[in-house]
Amino acid sequence: MKNIKTFLLLIFMGSCVFTSETPTPDQQTWNYALPHQFDLIDKSFLSLNSAILNDEFKNINALIIIKNDQLIFENYYLNQQRDHLNNIDNATNVLSSIAIGMAIDDGYLISIETPIADLLPEYENELSSDSLKKTITIRQLLTHRSGLSWDEIVSEDDIKEMMNSDDWVKYLLKKPLEAVPGTRYNFNSGASMILSKIIQKLTKETLSEYINRRLFKALEIEEWLWTADPSGTTNATNGLHLTQLDFTKIGYLLLKNGRWKDRVILSEDWIYESTTSKHQPSYSYSLGYLWFQFSEDQSSRPYNSGQTFYIPGQTGYHLYINPEENLIVSVGAKNYFYDFFGPSYWLYVNIMNFHRNGS
């Protein structure tokens, strides 16, 4: 395996020989470039690299930056390497949003206004405990407004209890309603398990099988690991393991409006629909279909990020897609107890300040 750190620093120290070469065998997606080719200053990224090495951003293990369709920064830390699989934790959620869009594209699903009760008759007992549960729609799951009682921000008790149960979807649907469906935001990464089960019912494949067939193979993602609950339902809450480059490919597909090497993988309409704001639960962010956006009210919104959409995994696996700058910032980290705006977020802010200042 090539030492990526040495490779990166050699390029920045003046050797541009790699920028015109064919990508290495384990990285065939993007050509290499230097920051200064896009009016950025190479030394800024060297300084950023030093800050990460000095742990100023706390437990960062990977950073990849794609600018104007070229790889301008790739480095690994804390004994990580390019081929290592890592658990992207609750950033896994976004794959269920992508899968719903693909299911619509493929004709498996007509509308996200469909009540989940119509698709999951085997959970009749759980859904009958409150008549309003039968009105919960796919859209409400995608926007964290199912109304189901859930505590994930203050504690992880619900996550732990769900993961100790035999059927995670049953655990979720047995939860009482704390609000009328569609009226109150409550972050619930467990709800992606319901979406996973719906994909399984619609396609006759598990979510992991469907995503592998429809997405991973198209993106040439060959190495991955995806866990399941005891009932065999793909763990769409926090079960996906990817390399950082392959995690980055998912963002790049959306940046390119669903096209990969002249093949349409996901419809542009779904990408627009799922990544634009549907409601604003906080002054600092708004929410589409499991994708987040920076709100206009956020006083510290990163530079030129009005159209940016992102997935803020709570352990630091963040993926920022910035159409205004034709930019992907892909961060791997093991940062607990920071919530959405932890070290990985501030890493993105720093990178955007390089764009602001041209330095």
C-alpha positions, 0 to 999 in steps of 0.5 A: 500500500502506498504511503498516502501521507508521503505521497501528499507531502511530496506533491505539495513540496513541488513535485507535480509529476503525479498530477498528470499520471493515471490514478493509482490502482486503488484510486481510479476515480479522480485525477490528482491536482494541487490546491493552487490550480484552483486559486488556493494556496498549497501551504494552507493545506500543509498547515491544516495537515499539521494541525490534524497531526497535532490533534487540534481537530481531535481524533480525525482519521481521514480527510479527502477533498475533491475540488472541480472533479479532482482530488486535491487532498487525501490523507490518513491519520491515527494508523488509518490507511486508504483500504481500511473499512470504518464504521460510518455510524449514523451517517449510514442513515443517508443510504436509506434516503438514497434507497427510497429515491432509487425505489421510486426510480425503479417503480417499486414505490409510488409516493413517499406519502404512503403510510408505512402501515400499508407496507408493513402489515406484519406489524399490525399489532404494534401499529394498532396501539394508537390509531395515529401510528397508522398515519405515519408516512415515509416522508415523516420518517425521512424528516425525523417527524414520525412522532414516535417517542425517541431519545437519542440526543440526551442519552443513547438508551433507546439505541441500546435497547433497540439493538438488544432486541430481536426485531429492531423495527418492532421495538421502534413501532412499539414506542408510544407517540409523543406527538401527532405524526408530521408536527414535531421534529425529533432526531431518530436515526433508529427510524431508518430501520423502518425504511430498511424494512420497507425497502426489503418488502418492496424489492424482495432484497435486503437494503444491503443487497439492493444498495449493492446491486443498484449503487455500490456496483455502479460506483465500483465499491467492492469492499464493504461491510453492513451488519443486520439486526437479529431478524435479518433487516439491514442495519440502516441506523449505524451498521455500514462500514466503508473506506473513506474513498468509497464514502466520498464517492456517494457524495460525488454521485450527488454532486454530479446530479446522480450520474456516474461515468455517463450512467444515471444511477439516481434521478436528479429530481430525487436529489433535488427533492431530498437535499433541499430544506423541508423544515428548520428544526434549529436556527443552525440547520434545516433538514431535507430527507435525512440530508442536512443544510446550513440555515440562513439564520446560522451566524457562523454558516461556513463561507459560500455554503448556502447550497451545501447539503451534508450528513453529520455522523455523530461520531465525526463521519461527515460528508459535505457536498458544496455545489457552489464550489464544486467541492466534496469534503469527506471527513472520517473521525472518532469523535464522541459527545460532540453532536453535529457541530464538533471537530469535523464541522470545524474542519469543514469551516477551515477549508471553506475559509481557505476558499474565502481568503484564497489562502 
